[in-house]
Structure formats: structure tokens, C-alpha cells
Amino acid sequence: MGQERRRLDETELKWPWWVTGDCCGLVCAYVTGILHFFAYYVQMKYVIGPWFGVFSYAGIAYTCIMMLAVISHSLCRFTNPGTVPLYLMAPKPLEQSVQREFVCKRSGVIKPPTSHWCSEAQRVVVKMDHYCPWVNNVVGMFTQKYFLLFLFYTFLCCVFSGFTLGSRAFMCSRRSRHQIPFAGGATLCNPAPLDVILSVINFVEAVLFVLFTGCMGADQFEAISKNTPYIDRLQGKRGKARPLSANLTDVFGEPFSLKWFLPLPPPEQQRQQFNKMCYDTYDHLAECAKAFQKEAEQAVEVDGVPVAANPAAQARRRRNGSATVAGPHSGYAYSKGYTYSNGAN
């Protein structure tokens, strides 16, 4: 690598990003947007509009929440999740144990801690949590904030819709009904058949997605609080124990502020962290490669043959994990052979 290194975040974030290899994800992402606009139409046409008014406080609040949910969903869908550049290939030669942990066997690029190969995106993603078909993208370093905002604002939209529809049903079930005129001459408590059908669908949608976003939000909270993405948890790995505030700062890319609640581009602090994780891993592998090469050149003879020219001796040496270069990342502990430890350091 040159002395003045390029900004990896700029090369990855400046290009349009769209995962097209998963048909299920494409359909689910479009359905998500359609459901949001369907709920908005029902609320404005049959509930909020005739009850409070489109430009009432309730109408404006619901519009803002819905737009934040849709924008967060769109940005989560079309933002690069934090892929390792394809040109950042691992240096050679490397021991098998090192290569297994820090080099992607499918693409040959480096694998910083918490990064994994995504078969849908066909890339190595830093801080990969999982691939979500509802956003048709990987939840990774640059998209996890958008994903959390999408869950949060969708949850609020569903609570709002369920509350207004439930309040309407409760109010109209009382003996003294309030007659509130619609623009078409109907009343809030004497709905047309289409009104009833769409309102019931909207209520069922609200209940289902309150449960869905609530469960997904709880799962994300567990992953963040334990500083361990979902895939790493499945593999029995565990991140370094840190305060929840520090983990949230990593996810949102900056200390707590109102910006946490807005779907803004990844902040500079998060971009620098992405560059550091990638280059630290590359430098670590370069040191391992240099040490491996040096040991091979200076190795004593085994069975009368130099180790550098003895494949069997090299194999035994790789199994023993003889290299001693320390890992640079404080977020995860490295054990012998450069694997993640099962405990925090």
C-alpha cells in the first residue's frame, strides 16, 4: 500500500448500491413501501382526515413519522452496507490459520473483525449483522442506523394506526355516537363497506407489524448491548464487553444527539472507523506474511531438508501456529492462530 492511502469509504459509498440477486428481497422491499403508503391512505382518507383534518396536529405528526420510516427504509435499501473494496486483496504468503480467519476464501479480500461474506450481496461486509429481505440489503456498518430508524418509525406508525382505528371503533360502539361528517356525506360511525374493509386490513397490518418490528428491535438491542452481531453470535463469538452507550455510539457513528433520530449520511467518525478497521487488518496480515516468509527462509532443516522446501514441515508448522504477530483490534480478542476468542479481552 502507498504512503498516502485512499479513503476506502469514499470508493464504496459514492457508487449506487442495489442488491438484485434475491428475488424474495426485491418483492419484500417493494411490499414494505406499498404497505406504508396503503396505511397512510387509509388513515388520511377514512380516519385522520375526516376526524381531525389532514392538516391537523395528528395529520402532520403521522405524515412526518411515515415519511421518516419510508426515507429510512429507502436509505437502508440503497446504501452500501460497508463492503470491503475488491482491490484490498490479502498479502501473501500466509499461514492457513491466518488465512482462514482474515481472508475471504471466495473473493480473496481481507476480512476485518465482525465482517462476513454475504451470498446475496456477493461481498464481504464489515460489522455484518444479517441480510434482511424487507430492506433487500445487508444490515452492516453503514446501514444499521437506517435499519433501526426504519424499525422505530414503522413501529410508531403501526401504534398510531392501531390507536386511531381502535379509538374510532370504541367511540362508535358507545350508545351516544358522535356524528362527524365526511366530505362525501357519510359519517365516522356509519362507514361505507369499502371503509370497513380497508380499516380492518389496516388494523390487522398494524398489529402484525407492531409485533414484527418490536421483535426485530429487541433482537437488534441484544446484538448492540452485547457488542456482537447476529452472525458472530451464531458462531459462538463474543465481542468485547463495553457500556451500552459506547456500542450505540459505534452504531450511530457519533455521540448522542438529535441526529440519531434522523436518517442522515454516515458521519465522518464512522467513516474513519471503517477505514481504520480495513487498514489495520491489512497491516496485520502484511506483518503475518512478512513473519511467515522470514521464518520460512531462516528455518532449520527438518529431516535434512530446509523447511522452506519441505511441504510436510510447513504443514506441521502451520498446524502449530508458530507466528506471534499480535492482532491490532481492541474490539475482539485474538487467540493463538488469529481466531476470535470466545471471551472478551
N, C-alpha and C positions, 0 to 999 in steps of 0.2 A: 504494500500500500504506500502511496506517496506521503510526503510530509504533511501537506495540506489536504486533509481528507474532505471528500464531498459530503454534503448533507444528505444522508440516506432518506430522511423523512420527506425531503422535497422531491426526490425522484419517485417516491412511492405515492405521495398524496396528490401530486399535481395532475395525474392521469385519471380519466374517468374509470370508475370501477363498477362492474356489474357481473355478478355470478350468474351464468346462463346454463351451467351444466346440470342443474337439478330442476326438473320439470315440476316436481311437487313444491319446491320452494318458490318458483315463479308463480304458480297458481295461488299458493297460500299468501304470498305478499300482496298480490292484487286483491284477493278476497278481503284481506285485512283493511285495505284502503276503502273498498266498497262498503264494508260493514260500518266503518266510521261515518261515511257520508250518508248511508242509509239511516243510521241513528240520528244524525244531525237533521236530516229532512223530516223524520217523524216528530222529533222534538219541536222543531220550529213550526211545522205545519199543523200539528194536532195538539200540542201541549203548551210549550212556552209561548209561541206566537199568540194564540187566542186567549191564553190565560193571563200572561204578564205583558206581552208585547215583544216583538222581535228586538227592539232597541231598549228593552228594559235592562236593569242590572243583571237579572237572571240570564237573559238572552245574550248579553255581551260577555258575561263570565263563561257561559257554556261555549260560546264561539271561540274565545281565547284558549280555553282548555283543549277543545277539539283540534284547533289549528296547531297548538304546541305538540299534541300527540301525533298528528299527521306529519308535521315537519321532522320531529324526532325519528319517526319511522322511516321517512324518506332518506334522511341523512345516514341512519344506521344501515340502510339498504345499499346506498350508493357511495359510501365512504370506504376507502381502503382500510381494512381492519388492523394493519400493522404487519405487512408482509416483508420478509427478509428479501432484499434485492437479489435477483437471479444471478447477478455478476459477482456476488460476495461468496465465492467458492472457498471451500476449506483448503488450507495449505496441506502439502504432502511432503514426506510420508508421515502417517500417524499410526499409533498402535490401535489395534482393533477395539479395545475397551474405550479409548478416547473417541474414536470414530463412531462407535455405536451410540454414544451419549450426545455428541455435539455436532454430528454431521448427518444431514438428511440423506438416507440411502436412496431415495427416489430422485432427488434433484441435485445432490452434491453440495448444496449450500450449507452454511453454518446453521446451528440450532442453538440460539441463546436459551438460558433457563426459562422454563414455562412455555416455550414455543413448541409447536407441533405441526405436523403435516396435515392439511385439510384436503380430503379427497374431492370435495365439491369445488373448492376454490383452486385446487391444484397448486397450492403454495404453502410455504412454511409461515405460520402466523405467530408473532410474538404475543405472549400472555393470552394464548388462545384458551377460551373457556369452553365454547361449544359452537357448533353450527346450528343456527335457528332458521327453520323454513319459513316462519312467519315474517321474518325480515329478509329472507333469502340472502343471508350473508353470515360471515363468521363474527361471533362476539369476541373481539380481541382488544388490543391495547387502545386503538383509536375509535372503536365503536361501542365499547361497553357503556360509556356515559350515555350515548344516544339510546342504547337499549334500555338502560334504567329509566331514562326520561320517558321513553315510549311506554314502558310498563306503568310508570307512575301516573302519567296523564291519561292513559287509557283506563286505568283503574278509577280515576276521578270522574271521567266521562260516564263510565258504567254506573258508578254510585249515584251520580246526578240523575241519569236517565231513570234508574230504578226508583229513586226517591220521588221524582216528579210523577211518574206513572202510578206508583203506589199511592201517593197523596191524592191524585185525581180519583182513583178508584175508591179510596176511603171516603173522600168528601162526597162523592156521588152516591155512596151507599147509605148515607145518612138520610133521615126522613125529610128534613128541610134542605132541599137541594138548591145550590146557588146557580142561577141561570146566567151564564156568561156567553154572550153571543159570539158566534164565529163570523168570519167575513162572508161565508156562504149562507148564513141564516140558521145554521144548526146551532146546537148548544153543547157545552162541555160535557154535560151529563146525559145528553141524548145523541151519542155519536152515530155516524153512518157506519155501515158494515165494513167498509174499507178501513175506516179509522180504527175500529175494534181489532181487525186482523193485524194491521201494521203495528198497533200499540202492543198487542200480545207478543208479536215477534220481537219487537224492540225490548220488551221486558225480559223475555227468555234470553235474548242476546246479552243483556246487561248482567243478568245473574250468572250466566256461564262464564263471561269474560271477567267478572269480578273474581270468581274462583280461580280462573286460569292465571290472570295477572298477579293475583295475590300469592299463589303457589310459586310462580316464577320469581316474583320479587323476594320471597322468603329464601328460595334456593340461591339467588344472587347474593343476598345478605350473608348467608352462611359461607359462601365462597370468599366474599370480601373480608369478613371478620376473621376467617382462618388463614387469609393470605394464600389461598390455594385454589387455583382454577379447577373447574369440574373434572377435566380430563386427568389432571395430576392427582386428584382425589381418588379417581378410579384406579390409578396405577399405584396407590399406596404412598404417594409422596406427600410431603407436608412442608409448607413454607415457613419462613422464619416468623416466630411469634412477635407481633408488633401491636401497638394500640390501634383500635378501630379507626381513629381519626387519621393516622398515618396511611392506613390502607385506602381509606376513602380519598385522601389527597392524591394518591397514586392513580386511582381510577378516574377522578375528575381532572387530574393534571395540574391542580393548583390548590392553595389553601381555601378554606370555606369562604364563600361569598355568594351573592345573588346569581353570579354566573353559573353556579352549579345547576340552577333550575332552568337555564336557557340552552337550547341546542346550538352552541357556538362551535367554531372550528377548534381542533386540538390546540391547547396553549403551548407556548414556547418551551416551558419547563417539561412538559410531557414529550415533546419532540426531541429535546436534548436527551432525555432518558432513553428514548428509543435508539438514538444514535450510540449512546454510551453502551447499552446492552449488546448491540451488534458488534461494535468495535472491540469491546472488552473480550467478547467471546472469540473474535478473530485473533486478537493478540494472544490470548491464552492458547489457542490452537497453534499459532505460529511458534510460541515458546515450546510447546509439546513436540512439534515437528522438529525443531532445532535440537532439542534434547535427545529425541529418538535417533536422529541422524548422527549426532555426536557419539552417543553410546554405541551405535552400530559400528562406527568407524574405530572406536577405541576399545571395543570388546576384546576380551581374551579369547583364545582358541578353545573350542569345545570339541573333544574327540579329534584333536589335531587339525580342525578346520576352523577358520575365523567365523565368529558369529554372524558377521555381515554377509558371509557367503553360505551360511548354513540355515536353510529354511526351518528345519526342525528346532534348532536352538532359538531362532527368532520366535517360533510359535510358543515355546516354553516361556520365553522371556515376556511375551505379550500376556500370557496367562497369569504370570506372576505380578504383572502391573508394576514394572520397575521404575517408571518415570515418576518424578517427585515434584513436578511443577504445580504450584498452588492455584486454585481457582480464584478468579477476581471478583465474583459476585457475592455480595453480602446478603442478598435476599434468600438464597438457598445454600445449604451446606453441601460440600463435596466430600465424598469418601474416597477411599483408595480405588483407583480405576476410573475416577472422574464421574462417578454416578451420584445422583442426588441421595442424600441420606434420608432415612425415614424419620429423623427428628430434626428439630430446629437447632441452629448453632447459637 
